[in-house]
């Protein structure tokens, strides 16, 4: 059995937006990678960091472009993903700025998988909060010894 795969690209405002969206589509995204460096040299010769992230991904075809846009639209502040998401061959990185894009909710069983992916991301973040808190306590403990 062969799997049909489609290639998409999008921009996001920041890395957490990318991660939340990718966790939401975890069951369909086969691979993804950044396609643009986030560090660049400006016209003035100074080095800058771009907060936007540009991502390319391969997705199993059971989700359409309209489904992917719908998912991005359900995530708070992921409007840049929804407004730039496009097939790899049509991608420009330009935002549609509120122009109506085709968006369609996936079927119920897919929505359950989306929720499971988002819950996994929530658990990942909670575990990292615990790790960060432990690290802060460990560093503070050294101050108490001195």
N, C-alpha and C positions, 0 to 999 in steps of 0.2 A: 504494500500500500504506500503510495507516495503522498507527501504532504505538499499542498500548494501554498506558496509563501509570497507575500507582497512586501515590497520595500517602501518604507515611509521615512520622512524627515520632519523635524519640528524644532522650534526654538522654545526656550523656557526662560523665565526671569531669573531662576536660581536653581542650584543643585537639589534642594529639597523638593521643589516642584517636579523635577525630572524623576526623582526617586519615588515619590508618591504615585505619580502616573504609571511608572513602570511596574510598581507593585500591584496597582489596580489591574493591569493587563498581564500580570505575571504568567497566567496560564496560556497565553497566546504569543507573547513576545519571545522569539527564539534567541535573538541576540540583539545587542545595541552597543553603540559606541559614540563617543564625542567626535564630531567632525570638524571642530574648529578650536584652536587654542584659546584659552581664556586670558592669555597674557599677550599684549601686543605693544608695539612701539608707535607712539603718536607722531604727528607731523612735527612736533617740537623736539623729537628725539628722546623724550622721556618714556619710560615703561609704564604701562597701565594694565589694570586687570579688568576684563569685561565681565560684568555680572551675569549677562545672558549665557545660556548654554545651548549649543546646537547639537542635536542628536540624530543619528540615523538608526533605524531598527528594521529588523525582519519580523513579520507577524504572520502567524497562520491565518489563512483566509476565512476562517469561520467568523471573524469580526470584520466588518466593512469600515471604510473611512468614516462614514456617517456615525457608526457605533463608537469608533475611537474618539471622534469629536464630542459625542454625547458624554462619554466617560470623563473627558477632560473638563467639560462644562460643569460636571457635578462636583468637581473638586475645587474648594475655595481657592481663589487667586491663581488658578491654572488657565486663565483666559488667553495668555500668550500662546500656550500649547494649542488650545482650540483654534485660535486665529491664524496659526502658522502651519498646522499639521496638513501635510499634503503627500501625495505619492512622490517617491524619490525623483521621478522624471519630471514632475511639474513643480517641484519645490523651488521657491525663491527666497524664503526666509522673511518675506514681507508679511506684515500683519494686515488683517482685513478690517481692523478697527470697527467692530460692531456690525459690519455687513453680515447679513444672514448667511450662514454656512449650513449646508445640509447636515442635520444631526438627527440620530434615531436611536432610541433606547434599545439595547440588545434584549433578547428574550429572557424570561425569568431565570432559567437555569444558569445563564451567563451572568446575570446580575448577582446571583449568589456567589459565583466564583470571584467576581469583582470585589465583593464585600470581604470574602476570605483573604484576598490579597491585601486589601487595605488594613484588615485586622492584623495580618502578619507584620506590616510596616509599623503599625502602632506598637506592637509588642517589641519590635526591634528598637524603636525609639525609647520605650520605657526601660528596656535593658540598658541602653546607653546612658540614660539619665542616672540609673543606679551606679553604673561604672564611673561616671563623672563625679557623682557625689562621694563615692569611695575614694577617688583620687584626691579630691579636695580635702577630705578628712585626713588622708595619709600625709599630704603636704603640710596641713595645719599641725599635725602631731609632731612633726620635726621642729616647728617653731616652739612648741611647748617644752621640748627636750632642751633646747639651747638656753 
